Amino acid sequence: MSKVRIYTLAKDLGVENAKMLELLDGLGVSYKSVSSTIEEETVELIKEMLAEEAAQEGGAAAPQTAATQAATPDAEQDAPTGTPAAAPAQADVSEVPHRAPVVTIMGHVDHGKTSLLDYIRKTKVAAKEAGGITQHVGAFEAQTSKGKIVFIDTPGHEAFTTIRARGANVADIAIIVIAADDSLMPQTREAIAHAQAANVPMLIAINKVDLPQADPDRVKTDLTQLNLVPEEYGGDLVVVPVSAKTGEGVEDLLEYISLTAELEDLRADPKGTFGGVIIEGKVDKQAGVLATVMVQEGTLHVSDFLVVGESYGKIKAMTDSNGNRIKEAGPSTPVQVLGFSEVPSSGEKVQSARNEHAAREIVAQRADERRDAENARVQRRLTLEEMMGPLGSVRTVNLILRADTQGSVEAIQGILARKESDDVKINVMLAGIGAPTEGDVLLASTAEATILCFSVTASGGVKKVAEGKGVDIKSFRIIYELIDEVDRLIKGNVEPVFEEKYLGRAEVRMLIKHPKSGTIAGSYVTDGSLKRNAKAKVTRGKQVVYEGTIVGLKRFKDDVREVQTGYECGINVDWNDVMEGDIIEASEMVEVEQN
Ligand SMILES: Nc1nc2c(ncn2[C@@H]2O[C@H](COP(=O)(O)OP(=O)(O)OP(=O)(O)O)[C@@H](O)[C@H]2O)c(=O)[nH]1
């Protein structure tokens, strides 16, 4: 036996991956992820440790117990008996059952997101019962050998901003699909930024590997340029080659999803307070308002009252993602709900209420809070700190952020927060949903802020006011372009730092008196090169006798910009006392790149 992958060993010994990593940590063994390999001696040590543990637990074979647990992850564990050492808080957490992972698939247009979802749906979703209506609800549940996986069903790119923002907020794991024949594209980078901003673990699916022109290695190399280093290059990024056409690699991808989910230790209490998120809402001509809700905590029952934003409704009927009528739904279940009076927006949080009266009260309270906040915004006078950003020597980039959805706002703010440094603060004065208003322009003009818009644009009237006030409103449809703009603003705000760069030197061999230009030093370039307008330092022996600028540089009769080593030239340093034998050293000031 040679090296073994950690997850293979965990599987063979019937223990959870998290437990295996804990044991490796205890041994001081370093690893990148569960797919890293470990040495045979380490495997033996792990086996011994597990055997010892089993013996201590009273003779029952530990691996067997673990295997039973792994096979039934949802089963509630018995409370520990006679083990006072067990911390009660930990015991509580472990009693909360595991839940299925919610996965979002993101990527560039045409890279195969829909095809991959279709392949998984076709092969992993149980055949529907006769009579069920096939309809798109925004999510589906796939049954795999490793248990249930819920996929957020991202439709085409037309609604990409909302869907991505939503995906990153609801999802536990993001799959970034990259076509093997196209590699990284703008929306790939944007998808990666979304996943990173939401702190969601990311797996890369290199799709279309069946194509003759597929070049998965190029994709991996390109990823390293984003500081995402695939496992096989020594990093911790899981990269799985797949084909949504032939199905190659799809099982591996599902396995990696389950592994990642296991490490994330996703749990939710079906008996807890209900909490969920709207996946999508629509109006059906016959049925009325339909909304897909992802249950995140607790259990949803038919007849429950639900509150979303400032509207509420009573669940009249509920169907699962297969179109089957159901009466209740636990964590990590997408359900289509009938009973809202208004169409809720995707990404909105859903709360339940005991009865209609309680639901109304929550709605009324929210409306009050919103009105108060609006009034406060109008009436409030800005503090100096709000106008200028945090005080002190730190420079501040003031921004007003406007985006199409709350998810986008959060995603952008997440990325911006990571852009801050000791020298530059990013002060998001206002982050709102919808097009910028005149009020935003006024705020921007007093605080010298830039208004950045993502997937929203200013109306003609607002643009005019902005022009009049000299306020920049910049609109973007791709997040990373907006971030590039912020980088430019940050750069513009950092005091440039210059350093002197040596260019070359020349030896003065003869002097030419020119009636207009004065003394020209006929010289021979002995090192590097000399440039017109460069700084000049004239040394005689060991002494610096003059410092100025190369105001003229000639080769024979021609004015030139630069003269290289080994050539003769005429140098004018705007100083008439230059002498034969002097050394003219040239240098220039270059701006130092600052991060
Ligand atoms: N050969 C090959 N073609 C694929 C594969 N996956 C997708 N395609 C093709 O690539 C094209 C785009 O696939 P889609 O699944 O529509 O891509 P998408 O990323 O969902 O595109 P949008 O929804 O427009 O963003 C289609 O013509 C697919 O048939 C694959 O694994 N192999």
PDBQT file of the ligand as one rigid body, heavy atoms in Angstrom, charges set to zero:
ROOT
HETATM    1  N1  LIG A 601     -19.760  19.048 -26.532  1.00  0.00    +0.000 N 
HETATM    2  C1  LIG A 601     -20.346  19.546 -25.455  1.00  0.00    +0.000 A 
HETATM    3  N2  LIG A 601     -21.238  20.526 -25.572  1.00  0.00    +0.000 NA
HETATM    4  C2  LIG A 601     -21.807  21.011 -24.454  1.00  0.00    +0.000 A 
HETATM    5  C3  LIG A 601     -21.516  20.508 -23.180  1.00  0.00    +0.000 A 
HETATM    6  N3  LIG A 601     -22.231  21.205 -22.275  1.00  0.00    +0.000 NA
HETATM    7  C4  LIG A 601     -22.966  22.107 -22.958  1.00  0.00    +0.000 A 
HETATM    8  N4  LIG A 601     -22.710  21.991 -24.271  1.00  0.00    +0.000 N 
HETATM    9  C5  LIG A 601     -23.289  22.801 -25.340  1.00  0.00    +0.000 C 
HETATM   10  O1  LIG A 601     -22.917  24.146 -25.132  1.00  0.00    +0.000 OA
HETATM   11  C6  LIG A 601     -23.994  25.023 -25.456  1.00  0.00    +0.000 C 
HETATM   12  C7  LIG A 601     -24.348  25.885 -24.280  1.00  0.00    +0.000 C 
HETATM   13  O2  LIG A 601     -24.818  25.080 -23.220  1.00  0.00    +0.000 OA
HETATM   14  P1  LIG A 601     -25.841  25.608 -22.134  1.00  0.00    +0.000 P 
HETATM   15  O3  LIG A 601     -26.057  24.500 -21.177  1.00  0.00    +0.000 OA
HETATM   16  O4  LIG A 601     -27.028  26.218 -22.775  1.00  0.00    +0.000 OA
HETATM   17  O5  LIG A 601     -24.956  26.753 -21.500  1.00  0.00    +0.000 OA
HETATM   18  P2  LIG A 601     -25.368  27.756 -20.336  1.00  0.00    +0.000 P 
HETATM   19  O6  LIG A 601     -24.103  28.029 -19.605  1.00  0.00    +0.000 OA
HETATM   20  O7  LIG A 601     -26.495  27.246 -19.553  1.00  0.00    +0.000 OA
HETATM   21  O8  LIG A 601     -25.758  29.001 -21.171  1.00  0.00    +0.000 OA
HETATM   22  P3  LIG A 601     -26.708  30.228 -20.733  1.00  0.00    +0.000 P 
HETATM   23  O9  LIG A 601     -27.920  29.657 -20.071  1.00  0.00    +0.000 OA
HETATM   24  O10 LIG A 601     -27.026  30.878 -22.037  1.00  0.00    +0.000 OA
HETATM   25  O11 LIG A 601     -25.889  31.072 -19.837  1.00  0.00    +0.000 OA
HETATM   26  C8  LIG A 601     -25.146  24.127 -25.916  1.00  0.00    +0.000 C 
HETATM   27  O12 LIG A 601     -25.131  24.049 -27.316  1.00  0.00    +0.000 OA
HETATM   28  C9  LIG A 601     -24.799  22.778 -25.314  1.00  0.00    +0.000 C 
HETATM   29  O13 LIG A 601     -25.310  21.717 -26.075  1.00  0.00    +0.000 OA
HETATM   30  C10 LIG A 601     -20.554  19.450 -23.086  1.00  0.00    +0.000 A 
HETATM   31  O14 LIG A 601     -20.195  18.933 -22.026  1.00  0.00    +0.000 OA
HETATM   32  N5  LIG A 601     -20.009  19.006 -24.252  1.00  0.00    +0.000 N 
ENDROOT
TORSDOF 0
